[in-house]
Amino acid sequence: MTGQGVVFLHGAGARGEVWQLQALAFPRAAIPDLPGRDGSEVPQTVAGHIGALRPYLDRAAVVVGHSLGGAVALQYALEEPSRLRGIVLVATGARLRVRPEWLEGLRSDYAATTADIVAHFFAPQAAERLRQKSLEVMRRLPPEVTRADFLAADGFDVRDRLGGVLPPALVLCGTQDEMTPPRYSEFLHAHLPRAELVLIEGAGHMVMLEQPRAVNEALQRFLGRLEGASLAAGAGALDAGG
């Protein structure tokens, strides 16, 4: 699997580089930055992100989204139910809420608030270099971009619409995720029509950086099953027409 037709979407306060260890495994995947990183207007809703990302999303067969990116994947699957072959929801939820003190702090004390947020990103045993790198990335972003990201996440809630997500879904979460705890992923698994759940032991919210091999293997299995299903469906159509 090279990642052809796959789009990776990062979460709030980050950039596409969080998928660097997936880019090696899926070299043909698209890994855009969410809007605002290039000086463009920053959406404050998930729907606004979809509008800005349509050049990527409308060419995607599978969308892999982390946290806020997972919300975008869910929303897009609801808006375009027949377009996608699958979605992968990494450390995300049907409803995302952000601490009010973080939303205020991102405006009033960016340095202290970003340090507090990143402190909740990783499992205790995660390498310190991962924490420092995530903090550096977040602090390079303009405060208004990071705050808009978290506002979009805070306003997201599709709990009563999950039955309308038609593509198969892989739901993936670290067992030590403090930002979007495993119960968020368990809710997705229970309410999405065609979902499987993979919990990765000992990983936190940045599971793709903390346990890249486990994440990549789960992605490879899921994409392989989608490919197999597509081939089987094509063979069935040929038989029916023959």
N, C-alpha and C positions, 0 to 999 in steps of 0.2 A: 504494500500500500504506500503510494507516494504522497497522498493527500490531495490529488487532483479533485477539484470541486468542493474542497473543505475550506471553510473560513473560520479562523480563530478570533474571538473577541475577548479582550481583556476587561478587567473590572475597574471600579472607581479609583481615581487617583493613581493610575498606572499608565503603561504604554504597552504596545504590542510585544516589546522585548521580554515580557514575563513568560512568553511562550518560546523562548530561545531553545529550550531543550526538547520541545516538540517540533520546532522547525527542522532540527537535524533528522528526526525520524520521519517527518512528512514534508519533504523539501518542496513539493509543488503546491502546498497549501497557501492560501492568502492570509496574511496577518496584518490587518490595518490597525492604525491607531483610531481610537474613538475621536469624534469631532472635538475641536477646540485646541488640539495639540499643534495644529498648523496655523493658528491665528484665526480660524473660522469661528463662526458663532457657536456658542456652547449650548446645546439643548438642556432644558431642565426637566424633561420628561423622557421616558423610554421611547414613546412614539416619535419624539423628535430625533432621537438617535437613529431610528430606522430610516427616516427620511434622508439623513445625511449619509447613511451607509448603504443605500440602495444599489449603487454601482457594484458593490461586492455581494450583497445579499441576493440580488436578483440573478446572479450567476452561480449561486451556491447550491450544492446538492445536500450538504450537511453543514450545519452551523454548530460550532463548539463555543460555548460561552461561559466565562468565569464570572460569578457574582453579578455585577451590573450587566456584563456581557451575556450572562445566562438569562437575565430578564429580557434583554433584547431578542435573544433566540426564541424564548417563549412567546413574546408578543408577535414576532414575525411569523412563527408557526400558526398563530391564531389568525393573523391577517391573510396569510397565503397558505392555506392548509394543504393544497395539492402540489405545491412547488417543491417542497423539501422531501428528501428521502429519509432524513433522520436529523435529530438534534442531540447534542451532548450538553448536559447541564452540570457544570462543575462548581461546587461550593456556592450554591445559589438557593433561591426559594420562590414560591408562588407569591409571597408577600415579603418585602424587604423593608425593614425599619432601621433608621439611623438614630443614634442617641442625640437628643436635642442639644446637649452640651458640645457635641462634636460639630454640629451644624453652626452653632454660634462661634465656637472656637476657631473654626476654619476662616472666619471673618476677622476675629479679634486677636488671635494669637496663633498664627499659622505654625510656627516652629514647634511650640509645645503640643498643639493638637495633633499634628502629623506624627510626632513621636509617640503619642498615646495610641493613635490608631494602629500604627505599625507594630506596636507592642502586642496587639491582639491578633496580628496576622499569622503568626507562626506558632507551632507547637514548641514547648519548652526546650526540647532537644535539638531544634533546628540550628543549623550553623549560623553563627553571628554574621558572617559575610552576607548571608541572604537578607537578614534584617537591615543591615546597613545599606545594601544596594536598593532595597525597596524604599527605604527612607530617602535616599538620594534622588531616586526617580520622582517620588511624590513632591519633594521640595523643589525640584526643577520646574514643576508645573506652576503656572500662575494660580494663586489661591482661588480666584474666581472659577477656574476650570475644575479644580478638585471639589469645590463646594457645589458647583452645578451637578457634577457627577453624583455626589451623595444626595443631593436634593432629588434627582431623578430616581435613584434607588429608593429613597424614602417614600416617594409617591406611588410606588409600584405595588399592585395588588390584583392578581388574577386568580385568586383561590376558587372563585365560583365559576371559572371558565375553563378549567383544566380538561374537562371532558371534550372540549373542542380542539384539543391539540392532537391531530391525527397521525403525524409521523412517529415512527418508533423513537424512543428516547432512552439514552443511557444517562442515568443519574449517578453522579460521582461525588464523593465527599470524604474528607479526612475525619477520622474519629475524634480528633482533638481540635476541631474547628470551633473557635469561639465567636466568630463573626456570623456565620450561618451554620449553626450546630446541626448535627446529623438528623435531628427531628425535622428540620426543614426538608431535607432530602427524602426522608421517610414519608413525609406528607406527599411530596411529588410522586414518589413511587406508588403510593396507595391510590392516588387520584388521577394520574395520567392513564389513558386507555392502554398504551403499549409501552410500558417502561420496565427497565431492569435497574437494579440498584447495586452499586459497588462502593463499599466502604473501605477506605485505605487506612490501615492501622497505623497510629502514631503520627499522622499528618495533621497539620493545621489548615488554615484557610488558603494558604498559598501552596496547595497540595501539588500542583504541577511543577513547582520548584523544589519542594521538599522530597517528593517521591516520584521523580520523573519516569523511572522505569516502570513502576506500577501503573501510572497514568497512561503511558504510551502503550503498554501491553493491553490495557482495557480498551483503549481507543482502537488498536489494531484488531482486536477480537470483534468489536462492534462494527467497524467498517467492513470487516470481512464477511460478517453475517449479512449486512446490507447488500454487499456485492453479490453474495450467493443468492439472496432472495431476488435480486434484480435479474440475474442470469436465469434463475428458475422461471420467473414470470415471463421472460422473453421466450424461453423454450416452450412454455405452455401456450403462448400466443401463436407460435409457429405451428405447433401440433394442431391447435384448434383451426388454424387456417388451411392446414394441409389436407 
